[in-house]
Amino acid sequence: MREARGGTKNERSSKSTSANSFPLIMDIDDFKGDFSFDALFGNMVKELLPSFQEEAVDSSEGHSNVIGVDSFSNGHRRASSDAAKYAQAPSTPLFPDVEKLLSLFKDSCEELAELHKQIDGRLDNLKKDVSVQDTKHRKTLAELETGVDGLFDSFARLDSRISSVGQTAAKIGDQLQSADAQRVTASQTIELIKYLMEFNSSPGDLIKLSPLFSDESRTAEAASVAQKLRSFAEEDIGGRGIGAPSMIGNATASKGLEFAVTNLQEYCNELENRLLARFDAASQKRDLSTMSECAKILSQFNRGTSAMQHYVATRPMFIDVEVMNADTRLVLGDDGTHASPGNVAKGLSKLYKEITDTVRKEAAKITAVFPSPNEVMSILVQRVLEQRVTALLDKLLVRPTLVNPPSMEEGGLLLYLRILAVTYEKTQELARDLQAVGSGDLDVEGLTESLFSNHKDECPDYEQASLNQLHQVKMEELRAESQLISDSPGTIGRSKGASIASPPPQISATIVSEFVRWNEEAISRCSLFSSQPAILATNVKAVFACLLDQVSKYIVDGLERAREVLTEAANLRERFLLGVGRRVAAGSTSNAEAAAAAGESSFKSFMVAVQCSVSSVAIVQQYFANSISRLLLPVDGAHAAACEEMATAMSKAEAAAYRGLQQCIETVMAEVERLLSAEQKATDYRSPDDGIAPDYRATNACTRVVSYLSRVLEPAFTALEGQNKQAFLTELGNRVHRTLLNHWQKFTFNPSGGLRLKRDITEYGEFLRNFNAPSVDEKFELLGILANVFIVAPESLATLFEGTPSSDAQRFIQLRDDYKSAKLASKLSSLWS
């Protein structure tokens, strides 16, 4: 709020309805900036109410903690204070300045309305100006956009032009570069033609050549030019040889090119020899720099092959004969014979380490000298394997002949195979070491395999021949041992007639295990030499077939020898027992007992042989399952064929065992019959009526037979297993039953004898129950029932049978001592009809 400015403001103040000492003047500027209503109100009333300002100051100092109380409230409190003061004088109005304030407020409202109109007018004018300016601005933007689009088009045309110019410049640059290259080529061609003309003279006339070809410092350049000239001349001659038009066009020029080629070849040979001589001289001085320079120049002649081969060929390990001899002595010993696989392995390890160290040193030198070290290393390693290693292998691996193989005292075929395996393994290690050092593109593994290809191809045949040789020698040793035992002092010979010779050596699982070890070693070598699973399976099947044949022969031979002992024991029984009556002197009884002892010994020996045979077969089957089976799987049908071969081989042993077991049964039954015949008395089953109480114990014959069976069958219970054991004991039990029936047909029985017979049957039955043969147990139970025909009274016999008695029952009844006196035939005729 300001003072009056001109007559307009005075006019507005005069319109007020009340007398104002300080007219209210408001300006728009009062509302600009930080507007405060309190400040505006204070300015309005400060002239009318001076005390308002003081009250406002006091109120702000005394109540600074009060928030939100405006200045109007302070004025009201001041008015209240003034009213209180006026109340002290009853004649003073309560608020005397109210009329002035009302007039002031009304004028202020009118002034504010006027200011509002002014502001609205200004706003309208500003809106119109803004609209006009916006229209102009939009128009300007449209014009600018059109101009920018034109600029973009201009820039695009400029960029296309620049690109076109750049491409043209690039083409021009390529053409210039091509032209320059053609110029250089033409210049070089001219130079080459000049040099070629120098060589276009008679062969051997090289004196007038350019200094380039005689300057030692330009040898590399001369070699390059000479090679280019040779290529040019040879291509020209070759082109005319196939009908191409001649560049020179006459016979004389063609002949001149031929002279040039001859002269160039002569010069190149002379230059190459000269460089090789320099290379050798530098090599002796160990001047690697000169060697490298010569090698780089020589690389232009056939890619440096001659230099590489020359360097490798001049290595001491290839030209010094003493090196080769030292290799042989180190591996084979000083005399070069009787090398063992262990010594060969040690010698090869040491020798191959020396070779690897030498090649490693050469590799360092080759890398420093040759521009293509990998090619040189390939030649070096190939030379080491083909010359130095092959020379050693030729002396070390001398293949013996299979027609007349070396004896086992000399190591046999097995020594060759073991040395071959050791040598192959060590040489493979050498190949890996050389490949690690560096061998270029050489197939070291393939080359190493080729060194042993002939040996590997024939290895299966040698393995089988070696196994057969080992088996043959082992069998000869066993036969020699058996002969020594037979010829040893104290052996009772056949001539004395009391015994048989000492039994042959039994089948031994240890021997079969040795066969398996031989075979396992052979299989390991086959696995070493056979990289293809199919080839390995074929070789393994053939080698395993040797084991089956060896084990089958060994078991069958052992069982047959044991059967021979059984046969000899049977011959002794026939010699001393058959046809010998009880009237013969007692000496024959001792001989018979000796024959029985021989039979028992042969029975035991055969059972031990059978037990060892079973163990041996189990060893082979376990070996097949653990080691052979998995190697045969890669070939279809190989596993099944091997199983069939194994079954066929074992069936031969089973047949021999079956024949021997039948002889064992015959041996046992012969002794049972002898004991029954010798020990059974007629009074055993027909006790005399002498008033002495009858003896109901088992007869002496029964006791002897049971005791004999218990003793002799003990090895059978241990040796036989499963179905074999069941079949053998069942057959033996049936034979015992049949023999006892026939034996008892020789006696007559009274009731007390029948009781004793029943006791014998019970003893036999209880023993035979150990056989676990239900059919045999049933037969002896029936025998116990049949024995009742001797015990019951004659009139009670019919009550023992239901229906017609069996043939055995009828024969038993006929053995009663009262069969005739009691006329049992007529009494039982109705049952038998």
C-alpha positions in Angstrom: 0.0 0.0 0.0 1.3 3.4 -1.0 0.4 7.1 -0.7 -2.0 8.7 -3.2 -0.6 8.9 -6.7 -2.6 11.3 -8.8 -6.1 12.4 -8.9 -7.6 9.0 -9.6 -6.7 7.6 -6.3 -8.0 10.6 -4.5 -11.3 10.3 -6.3 -11.5 6.7 -5.2 -10.9 7.8 -1.6 -13.5 10.4 -1.8 -16.1 7.9 -2.6 -15.9 6.4 0.9 -19.0 6.8 3.1 -17.1 7.6 6.2 -14.5 10.2 7.1 -11.1 8.6 6.8 -8.0 10.4 8.0 -5.8 7.9 5.9 -7.5 6.8 2.6 -6.8 3.2 1.5 -4.8 2.9 -1.7 -4.0 -0.7 -3.0 -1.7 -1.6 -5.8 -1.1 -4.8 -7.8 2.5 -4.8 -6.7 1.3 -5.4 -3.2 0.3 -8.9 -4.3 3.6 -9.8 -6.0 6.4 -11.8 -4.4 5.8 -13.5 -1.0 2.3 -12.3 -0.2 1.2 -12.1 3.4 -2.3 -11.3 4.5 -1.1 -10.3 8.0 1.2 -7.8 6.5 -1.5 -6.4 4.2 -4.0 -6.1 7.1 -1.4 -4.4 9.3 -0.7 -1.8 6.6 -4.4 -1.2 6.2 -5.1 -0.5 9.9 -1.8 0.9 11.1 -3.0 4.5 10.7 -6.4 3.9 12.3 -5.2 1.6 15.0 -1.6 2.5 16.0 -2.0 0.4 19.1 -2.5 -2.7 16.9 1.0 -2.8 15.8 2.3 -2.5 19.4 -0.1 -5.2 20.6 1.1 -7.4 17.8 4.7 -7.0 18.8 4.0 -7.7 22.5 1.9 -10.7 21.6 4.6 -12.2 19.5 7.2 -11.7 22.3 4.9 -13.0 25.1 3.4 -16.0 23.3 6.1 -17.1 20.9 5.1 -20.7 21.5 1.6 -20.2 20.2 1.2 -21.4 16.6 -1.6 -20.6 14.2 -2.8 -17.3 15.9 -3.2 -14.6 13.2 -2.9 -10.8 13.6 -6.6 -10.3 13.5 -6.9 -12.3 16.8 -4.3 -10.1 18.3 -6.2 -7.0 17.3 -9.4 -8.4 18.8 -7.5 -9.0 22.1 -6.3 -5.4 21.9 -9.9 -4.2 21.3 -11.0 -6.2 24.3 -8.3 -4.6 26.4 -9.4 -1.2 25.2 -13.0 -2.0 25.9 -12.0 -2.9 29.4 -10.3 0.4 29.8 -13.3 2.2 28.5 -15.5 0.2 30.8 -13.9 2.1 33.6 -15.7 5.2 32.2 -19.3 4.3 31.5 -19.7 7.2 29.0 -17.0 5.9 26.4 -18.1 3.6 23.5 -16.9 0.0 23.6 -15.1 0.2 20.2 -15.0 3.8 18.9 -12.9 3.0 15.7 -15.4 0.5 14.3 -17.0 2.9 11.9 -13.6 3.9 10.4 -12.7 0.3 10.0 -15.9 -0.6 8.3 -15.5 2.3 5.9 -11.9 1.2 5.3 -12.9 -2.4 4.6 -15.6 -1.4 2.2 -13.2 0.8 0.3 -10.7 -2.1 0.3 -13.3 -4.5 -1.2 -14.1 -2.1 -3.9 -10.5 -1.6 -4.6 -9.9 -5.3 -4.8 -12.8 -5.7 -7.2 -11.3 -3.1 -9.4 -7.9 -4.7 -9.3 -9.5 -8.1 -10.2 -11.0 -6.5 -13.3 -7.7 -5.0 -14.3 -6.0 -8.4 -13.8 -8.7 -10.2 -15.9 -8.2 -7.7 -18.7 -4.5 -8.2 -18.7 -4.9 -11.9 -18.7 -7.2 -11.7 -21.8 -4.7 -9.6 -23.6 -1.9 -12.0 -22.7 -3.9 -15.0 -23.9 -4.5 -13.3 -27.2 -0.8 -12.4 -27.5 0.2 -16.0 -26.7 -2.2 -17.4 -29.3 -0.8 -15.1 -31.9 2.7 -16.0 -31.0 1.9 -19.7 -30.9 0.5 -19.5 -34.4 3.6 -17.8 -35.6 5.8 -20.3 -33.8 4.0 -23.3 -35.4 4.3 -21.7 -38.8 8.0 -21.1 -38.2 8.5 -24.8 -37.1 6.8 -26.1 -40.2 9.0 -23.9 -42.4 12.1 -25.2 -40.5 11.0 -28.8 -40.8 10.6 -28.4 -44.6 14.1 -26.9 -44.7 15.6 -29.7 -42.5 14.1 -32.3 -44.9 15.8 -30.6 -47.7 19.0 -30.6 -45.8 18.8 -34.3 -45.1 18.2 -35.0 -48.8 21.2 -32.9 -49.7 23.3 -34.7 -47.1 22.1 -38.1 -48.5 23.1 -37.1 -52.0 26.4 -35.9 -50.7 27.0 -39.1 -48.9 26.2 -41.2 -52.0 28.5 -39.1 -54.0 31.3 -39.4 -51.5 30.7 -43.2 -51.4 30.8 -43.4 -55.2 34.0 -41.3 -55.3 35.5 -43.6 -52.6 34.7 -46.7 -54.5 36.1 -45.2 -57.7 39.2 -44.3 -55.7 39.5 -47.8 -54.3 39.2 -49.3 -57.8 41.8 -46.9 -59.1 44.0 -47.9 -56.2 43.5 -51.6 -56.9 44.2 -51.0 -60.5 47.3 -49.0 -59.6 48.4 -51.7 -57.2 47.7 -54.4 -59.8 49.6 -52.4 -62.4 52.5 -52.0 -59.9 52.5 -55.7 -59.2 52.5 -56.4 -62.9 55.3 -53.9 -63.4 57.2 -55.6 -60.6 56.4 -59.0 -62.1 57.4 -57.8 -65.5 60.6 -56.4 -64.1 61.4 -59.6 -62.3 60.5 -61.6 -65.4 62.9 -59.5 -67.4 65.5 -60.1 -64.8 64.8 -63.9 -64.9 64.9 -63.9 -68.7 68.3 -62.2 -68.6 69.5 -64.8 -66.0 68.0 -67.6 -68.1 69.8 -66.4 -71.1 73.0 -66.6 -69.1 72.3 -70.3 -68.5 71.3 -70.7 -72.2 74.7 -72.0 -73.2 76.4 -75.4 -73.4 76.3 -77.6 -70.3 79.1 -76.9 -68.0 79.8 -73.4 -69.3 78.9 -71.5 -66.1 81.9 -69.2 -66.0 80.2 -66.2 -67.6 77.3 -66.1 -65.1 76.2 -62.9 -63.3 78.0 -62.0 -60.1 74.8 -62.9 -58.3 75.5 -66.6 -58.8 79.1 -66.4 -57.5 78.8 -63.9 -54.7 78.8 -65.8 -51.4 77.0 -63.0 -49.6 74.1 -63.3 -52.0 73.7 -67.1 -51.9 70.1 -66.9 -50.6 69.1 -64.6 -53.4 70.9 -66.8 -56.0 69.2 -69.9 -54.7 65.8 -68.2 -55.0 66.5 -67.0 -58.5 67.8 -70.4 -59.6 64.7 -72.2 -58.3 62.4 -69.7 -60.2 64.4 -70.2 -63.4 64.2 -74.0 -63.1 60.4 -73.8 -62.6 60.0 -71.4 -65.5 62.1 -73.5 -67.9 60.6 -76.8 -66.8 57.1 -75.5 -67.2 57.9 -74.2 -70.7 59.4 -77.5 -71.8 56.5 -79.5 -70.1 54.0 -77.2 -71.9 55.4 -78.0 -75.3 55.6 -81.6 -74.4 51.8 -81.7 -74.2 51.3 -79.7 -77.3 51.2 -76.2 -76.0 52.5 -73.4 -78.3 56.1 -72.5 -77.8 56.9 -69.0 -76.5 60.1 -68.9 -78.5 58.7 -70.7 -81.5 61.7 -72.5 -83.0 63.7 -75.7 -82.3 66.8 -73.8 -81.4 65.2 -71.9 -78.6 63.7 -75.1 -77.3 67.1 -76.7 -77.3 68.4 -73.7 -75.5 65.8 -74.1 -72.7 66.9 -77.6 -72.3 70.5 -76.5 -72.0 69.3 -73.9 -69.5 67.5 -76.5 -67.4 70.6 -78.7 -67.5 72.9 -75.9 -66.5 70.4 -74.8 -63.8 70.2 -78.3 -62.4 74.0 -78.5 -62.4 74.3 -75.1 -60.7 71.6 -76.0 -58.1 73.3 -79.2 -57.3 76.6 -77.5 -56.9 75.0 -74.8 -54.7 73.2 -77.3 -52.6 76.3 -79.4 -52.0 78.2 -76.2 -51.2 75.6 -75.2 -48.6 75.5 -78.7 -47.2 79.3 -78.6 -46.8 79.0 -75.2 -45.0 76.2 -76.7 -42.9 78.4 -79.7 -41.9 81.3 -77.4 -41.0 79.1 -75.2 -38.9 77.6 -78.3 -37.2 81.0 -79.5 -36.2 81.8 -76.1 -34.8 78.3 -76.0 -33.2 77.7 -72.7 -35.0 74.0 -72.6 -34.8 73.7 -69.2 -36.5 75.4 -70.4 -39.6 73.5 -73.7 -39.5 70.3 -71.8 -39.3 71.3 -69.6 -42.3 72.2 -72.6 -44.4 69.0 -74.4 -43.4 66.9 -71.4 -44.5 68.6 -71.3 -47.9 68.4 -75.0 -48.3 64.7 -74.9 -47.5 64.3 -73.6 -51.1 65.6 -76.8 -52.5 62.8 -79.4 -52.3 61.5 -77.7 -49.2 64.8 -78.5 -47.5 64.2 -82.2 -47.5 67.8 -82.9 -48.4 69.1 -80.8 -45.5 66.8 -82.4 -43.0 67.6 -85.9 -44.1 71.3 -85.1 -44.2 71.2 -83.7 -40.7 69.4 -86.7 -39.3 71.6 -89.2 -41.2 74.8 -87.6 -39.8 73.7 -88.0 -36.1 76.2 -90.2 -34.2 73.5 -92.6 -33.1 72.9 -93.7 -36.7 76.4 -93.8 -38.1 78.4 -95.2 -35.1 78.3 -99.0 -35.2 79.5 -99.1 -31.6 76.3 -97.4 -30.5 74.3 -100.3 -31.9 76.6 -102.8 -30.3 76.3 -101.0 -27.0 72.5 -101.2 -27.3 72.7 -104.9 -27.7 75.0 -105.4 -24.8 72.9 -103.3 -22.5 69.8 -105.3 -23.2 71.0 -108.8 -23.9 74.2 -108.8 -21.8 77.8 -109.3 -22.9 77.2 -112.8 -24.4 73.9 -111.9 -25.9 72.2 -115.1 -24.9 70.0 -116.4 -22.1 68.3 -113.1 -21.5 65.6 -113.1 -18.9 62.4 -111.0 -19.2 63.4 -109.1 -16.1 66.9 -108.2 -17.4 65.4 -107.3 -20.8 62.9 -104.9 -19.1 65.7 -103.2 -17.1 68.0 -102.9 -20.1 65.2 -101.5 -22.3 64.2 -99.0 -19.7 67.7 -97.7 -19.4 68.3 -97.7 -23.2 65.1 -96.0 -24.1 65.7 -93.3 -21.5 69.0 -92.6 -23.1 67.4 -92.4 -26.6 64.7 -90.1 -25.2 67.3 -87.8 -23.7 69.3 -87.8 -26.9 66.2 -86.9 -29.0 65.3 -84.2 -26.5 68.7 -82.6 -26.9 68.5 -82.8 -30.7 65.0 -81.2 -30.5 66.4 -78.1 -28.9 69.1 -77.8 -31.6 66.6 -78.5 -34.4 64.3 -75.8 -33.1 67.1 -73.3 -33.2 68.4 -74.3 -36.6 65.6 -75.3 -39.0 62.7 -73.2 -40.2 60.4 -76.2 -40.1 61.5 -78.1 -36.9 58.4 -80.3 -36.8 59.3 -81.9 -40.1 62.9 -82.6 -39.0 61.6 -84.1 -35.7 59.3 -86.3 -37.7 62.3 -87.6 -39.7 64.4 -88.0 -36.6 61.9 -90.0 -34.6 61.1 -92.1 -37.6 64.8 -92.9 -38.1 65.2 -93.8 -34.4 62.3 -96.3 -34.6 63.1 -97.8 -38.0 66.8 -98.0 -37.6 68.0 -98.0 -34.0 65.0 -99.7 -32.4 64.4 -102.1 -35.2 68.0 -103.2 -35.2 67.7 -104.0 -31.5 64.4 -105.8 -32.0 65.8 -108.0 -34.7 68.4 -109.3 -32.3 66.1 -109.5 -29.3 63.0 -111.1 -30.8 64.2 -114.1 -32.6 61.1 -116.2 -33.4 61.5 -119.9 -32.6 60.1 -122.5 -34.9 56.9 -124.2 -33.9 58.0 -127.5 -35.5 61.0 -127.9 -33.3 60.6 -125.4 -30.4 63.3 -124.8 -27.9 63.3 -127.0 -24.8 62.1 -125.7 -21.5 65.6 -125.8 -20.2 66.3 -123.1 -22.8 63.2 -121.2 -21.8 60.9 -122.8 -24.3 58.3 -120.8 -26.3 57.3 -119.0 -23.1 60.6 -117.2 -22.8 60.1 -115.7 -26.3 56.5 -114.7 -25.5 57.5 -113.0 -22.2 60.4 -111.1 -23.8 58.0 -110.1 -26.7 55.5 -108.7 -24.2 58.1 -106.8 -22.2 59.7 -105.4 -25.3 56.3 -104.3 -26.7 55.4 -102.5 -23.5 58.7 -100.8 -23.2 58.7 -99.7 -26.8 55.2 -98.3 -26.4 56.5 -96.3 -23.5 59.3 -95.0 -25.7 56.8 -94.0 -28.4 54.8 -92.0 -25.9 57.9 -90.3 -24.6 59.1 -89.4 -28.1 55.7 -88.1 -29.0 55.8 -85.9 -25.9 59.2 -84.6 -26.9 58.0 -83.8 -30.4 57.5 -85.9 -33.5 55.7 -83.5 -36.0 53.0 -85.2 -38.0 54.5 -88.6 -37.7 52.1 -91.3 -36.5 54.4 -92.7 -33.8 51.9 -95.1 -32.4 51.1 -96.6 -35.9 54.8 -96.9 -36.7 55.5 -98.6 -33.4 52.7 -101.1 -34.0 54.2 -101.9 -37.5 57.5 -102.9 -35.8 55.6 -105.7 -34.0 53.0 -106.6 -36.6 54.5 -109.9 -37.7 55.0 -111.0 -34.1 51.5 -109.9 -33.1 49.8 -111.7 -36.0 51.5 -115.0 -35.0 51.1 -114.5 -31.2 47.9 -116.7 -30.8 49.6 -119.6 -32.5 52.7 -119.3 -30.3 50.5 -118.9 -27.2 48.7 -122.2 -27.9 51.9 -124.0 -28.7 53.5 -122.6 -25.5 50.6 -123.8 -23.4 50.7 -127.3 -25.0 54.5 -127.4 -24.4 54.1 -126.4 -20.7 51.3 -129.0 -20.3 53.4 -131.7 -21.9 56.4 -131.0 -19.7 54.3 -130.9 -16.6 52.7 -134.3 -17.4 56.2 -135.7 -18.0 57.3 -134.4 -14.6 54.2 -136.0 -12.9 54.8 -139.3 -14.6 58.4 -139.2 -13.5 57.4 -138.5 -9.9 54.9 -141.3 -10.0 57.5 -143.7 -11.4 59.9 -142.8 -8.6 57.2 -143.5 -6.0 56.5 -146.9 -7.6 60.2 -147.8 -7.7 60.9 -146.6 -4.2 62.1 -149.2 -1.6 59.3 -150.8 0.5 56.7 -150.9 -2.2 55.0 -154.3 -2.3 55.0 -155.4 -5.9 52.4 -157.4 -7.8 54.7 -160.4 -8.0 54.3 -161.2 -4.3 50.6 -161.4 -4.8 49.6 -159.7 -1.5 49.0 -156.1 -2.6 49.1 -153.7 -5.5 51.6 -151.1 -6.5 51.5 -147.7 -4.8 48.6 -145.6 -6.1 49.4 -143.0 -8.8 49.5 -139.4 -7.9 46.1 -137.9 -7.3 44.5 -135.2 -9.3 45.6 -131.9 -7.7 43.7 -128.6 -7.7 47.1 -127.0 -7.4 48.2 -128.4 -10.7 44.9 -127.1 -12.3 45.5 -123.7 -10.7 48.9 -123.7 -12.4 47.2 -124.5 -15.7 44.9 -121.5 -15.1 47.9 -119.2 -14.3 49.5 -120.2 -17.6 46.3 -119.4 -19.4 45.8 -116.2 -17.5 49.2 -115.0 -18.5 48.6 -115.9 -22.1 45.3 -114.1 -22.1 47.0 -111.0 -20.6 49.4 -111.0 -23.6 46.6 -111.4 -26.0 44.9 -108.4 -24.4 48.2 -106.5 -24.8 48.6 -107.3 -28.4 45.0 -107.1 -29.6 43.6 -103.6 -29.9 40.4 -104.6 -31.5 37.8 -106.2 -29.2 36.6 -108.7 -31.9 40.2 -109.9 -32.6 40.8 -110.1 -28.9 37.7 -112.2 -28.4 38.7 -114.6 -31.1 42.2 -115.0 -29.6 40.9 -115.4 -26.1 38.5 -118.1 -27.2 41.3 -120.1 -28.8 43.6 -119.8 -25.8 40.8 -120.7 -23.4 40.1 -123.8 -25.5 43.7 -124.9 -24.7 42.9 -124.7 -21.0 39.7 -126.7 -21.4 41.6 -129.4 -23.3 44.4 -129.5 -20.7 42.2 -129.7 -17.7 39.9 -132.2 -19.4 42.8 -134.5 -20.3 44.4 -134.1 -16.8 41.2 -134.9 -15.0 40.3 -137.8 -17.3 43.8 -139.2 -17.1 43.7 -138.9 -13.3 40.3 -140.6 -13.1 41.4 -143.3 -15.4 44.5 -144.0 -13.4 42.3 -144.2 -10.3 40.0 -146.6 -12.2 43.0 -148.7 -13.1 43.7 -149.1 -9.3 40.1 -150.1 -8.8 40.5 -152.6 -11.7 43.7 -154.0 -10.1 41.9 -154.4 -6.8 39.1 -156.2 -8.5 41.6 -158.6 -10.2 43.1 -159.3 -6.8 39.7 -160.1 -5.4 39.1 -162.6 -8.2 42.5 -164.1 -7.8 42.2 -164.7 -4.0 38.4 -165.0 -3.5 36.6 -166.4 -6.5 36.6 -170.1 -6.4 38.2 -170.3 -3.0 36.1 -172.4 -0.6 36.2 -172.6 3.1 38.3 -175.7 2.9 41.3 -173.6 1.7 43.9 -172.9 4.3 43.6 -169.8 6.5 46.3 -168.1 4.4 43.8 -167.4 1.7 41.7 -165.5 4.2 44.6 -163.1 4.9 45.1 -162.7 1.2 41.4 -162.0 0.7 41.6 -159.4 3.5 44.6 -157.8 1.8 42.6 -157.7 -1.5 39.7 -156.1 0.5 42.1 -153.5 1.9 43.4 -152.8 -1.6 39.8 -152.4 -2.8 39.1 -150.0 0.1 42.2 -148.0 -0.6 41.4 -147.8 -4.3 37.9 -146.7 -3.4 39.2 -143.9 -1.2 41.7 -142.9 -3.9 39.1 -142.6 -6.5 36.8 -140.6 -4.2 39.7 -138.2 -3.5 40.3 -138.0 -7.3 36.6 -137.2 -7.8 36.7 -134.5 -5.1 39.8 -133.0 -6.7 38.2 -133.1 -10.1 35.2 -131.2 -8.8 37.4 -128.6 -7.2 39.4 -128.3 -10.5 36.3 -127.8 -12.5 35.1 -125.2 -10.1 38.4 -123.4 -10.5 38.0 -123.3 -14.3 34.4 -122.1 -14.1 35.4 -119.4 -11.7 38.2 -118.3 -14.0 35.9 -118.2 -16.9 33.3 -116.1 -15.1 35.9 -113.6 -13.7 38.3 -113.2 -16.6 37.1 -114.8 -19.8 33.4 -114.1 -20.1 33.6 -110.3 -20.5 36.3 -110.6 -23.2 34.0 -112.7 -25.4 31.0 -110.4 -25.3 32.0 -108.2 -28.3 31.6 -111.1 -30.7 28.1 -112.5 -31.1 27.9 -116.2 -30.1 31.5 -116.4 -28.8 30.3 -116.6 -25.2 27.8 -119.3 -25.9 30.3 -121.3 -28.0 32.8 -121.1 -25.2 30.2 -122.3 -22.7 29.4 -125.2 -24.9 33.1 -126.1 -25.4 33.5 -126.0 -21.6 30.5 -128.3 -21.1 31.8 -130.7 -23.7 35.2 -130.8 -22.1 33.8 -131.4 -18.7 31.4 -134.1 -20.0 34.4 -136.3 -20.7 35.5 -136.0 -17.1 32.0 -136.7 -16.0 31.9 -139.9 -18.1 35.2 -141.1 -16.6 33.9 -140.3 -13.1 30.7 -142.2 -13.8 32.5 -145.3 -14.9 34.8 -145.1 -11.9 31.8 -144.6 -9.5 30.2 -147.8 -11.0 33.4 -149.6 -10.2 33.4 -148.2 -6.7 30.0 -149.6 -6.2 31.2 -153.0 -7.5 34.2 -152.8 -5.2 32.0 -152.0 -2.1 29.4 -154.7 -3.0 32.1 -157.3 -3.5 33.4 -156.7 0.0 29.9 -156.7 1.4 29.3 -160.0 -0.2 32.6 -161.3 1.1 31.8 -160.2 4.6 28.3 -161.7 4.5 29.6 -164.9 3.2 32.5 -165.1 5.7 30.7 -163.9 8.8 27.1 -165.0 8.5 26.4 -168.4 10.2 23.5 -170.6 9.7 22.7 -170.5 13.5 22.4 -166.8 13.4 18.8 -167.1 12.2 18.0 -170.6 13.5 19.0 -170.7 17.1 19.1 -174.3 18.6 16.5 -175.3 21.1 19.0 -175.8 23.9 17.2 -173.9 26.6 19.6 -170.9 26.3 17.9 -167.5 25.9 18.0 -166.4 22.3 20.4 -163.6 21.3 18.4 -160.6 19.8 21.4 -158.5 19.0 22.5 -157.8 15.4 24.5 -160.6 13.9 28.2 -160.3 13.5 27.9 -160.2 9.7 25.5 -157.2 10.0 27.9 -155.4 12.4 30.9 -156.0 10.1 29.0 -154.9 7.0 27.7 -151.7 8.6 31.1 -150.9 10.1 32.7 -151.5 6.7 30.2 -149.3 4.9 30.6 -146.5 7.5 34.3 -146.6 7.1 34.6 -147.0 3.3 31.8 -144.5 2.4 33.2 -141.7 4.5 35.3 -140.3 1.6 32.2 -140.5 -0.7 30.2 -138.3 1.6 33.0 -135.7 1.5 33.9 -136.0 -2.2 30.4 -136.1 -3.8 28.0 -133.3 -3.8 24.5 -132.5 -5.0 22.8 -134.8 -7.5 26.0 -136.8 -8.1 26.1 -137.8 -4.4 22.3 -138.5 -4.4 22.5 -140.8 -7.4 25.6 -142.6 -6.2 24.1 -143.4 -2.7 20.7 -144.3 -4.1 22.3 -146.8 -6.5 24.5 -148.2 -3.7 21.5 -148.5 -1.4 19.5 -150.4 -4.0 22.5 -152.7 -4.6 22.8 -153.4 -0.8 19.1 -154.2 -0.7 19.3 -156.6 -3.6 22.4 -158.2 -2.2 20.9 -158.8 1.2 17.8 -160.3 -0.3 19.9 -162.8 -2.3 22.0 -163.4 0.8 19.1 -164.3 3.1 17.7 -166.7 0.5 20.5 -169.1 1.7 19.2 -169.5 5.2 16.1 -170.8 7.1 14.5 -168.9 10.0 12.8 -169.9 13.1 10.9 -167.3 15.2 13.9 -166.3 17.2 15.9 -166.1 14.0 13.2 -163.9 12.5 13.6 -161.5 15.4 17.3 -161.4 14.9 16.8 -160.8 11.2 14.5 -158.0 12.0 17.2 -156.5 14.2 19.7 -156.8 11.3 17.2 -155.1 9.0 16.8 -152.3 11.5 20.6 -151.8 11.7 20.9 -151.8 7.9 18.0 -149.4 7.6 19.2 -146.9 10.2 22.6 -146.8 8.5 21.2 -146.4 5.0 18.9 -143.7 6.2 22.1 -141.5 6.2 21.9 -141.8 2.4 18.8 -139.5 2.3 17.4 -141.8 -0.4 13.6 -142.1 0.2 13.2 -145.1 -2.2 15.9 -147.1 -0.3 14.4 -146.2 3.1 11.0 -147.5 1.8 12.5 -150.8 0.7 14.0 -151.5 4.1 10.8 -150.6 5.8 9.1 -153.2 3.7 11.9 -155.7 4.6 11.2 -155.1 8.3 7.5 -155.9 7.7 8.4 -159.0 5.7 10.6 -160.2 8.5 7.3 -160.7 10.5 6.6 -163.8 8.4 9.2 -165.6 10.5 7.9 -164.5 13.8 4.1 -165.2 13.7 2.5 -168.6 14.1 1.7 -170.5 10.9 -2.0 -170.0 11.3 -1.5 -166.2 11.6 0.4 -165.8 8.4 -2.7 -165.1 6.3 -3.5 -162.1 8.6 -0.3 -160.4 7.6 -1.3 -159.9 4.0 -4.1 -158.1 2.3 -4.6 -159.8 -1.0 -1.9 -161.8 -2.8 1.5 -161.6 -1.1 4.4 -160.3 -3.2 7.0 -162.6 -4.7 9.5 -161.5 -2.0 7.0 -162.4 0.7 6.3 -165.8 -0.9 10.1 -166.5 -1.0 10.5 -165.4 2.7 7.7 -167.7 3.8 9.4 -170.6 2.1 12.4 -169.9 4.3 10.6 -170.7 7.5 12.0 -173.8 9.2 8.5 -175.2 9.6 7.5 -174.5 6.0 7.2 -178.2 5.1 6.3 -179.5 8.5 3.5 -177.1 8.9 2.4 -177.7 5.3 2.3 -173.9 4.7 2.2 -174.4 1.0 -1.2 -176.0 1.1 -2.5 -173.7 3.7 -1.4 -170.5 1.8 -2.3 -171.8 -1.6 -5.5 -169.9 -1.6 -3.5 -166.6 -1.1 -0.9 -167.4 -3.8 -3.4 -168.4 -6.5 
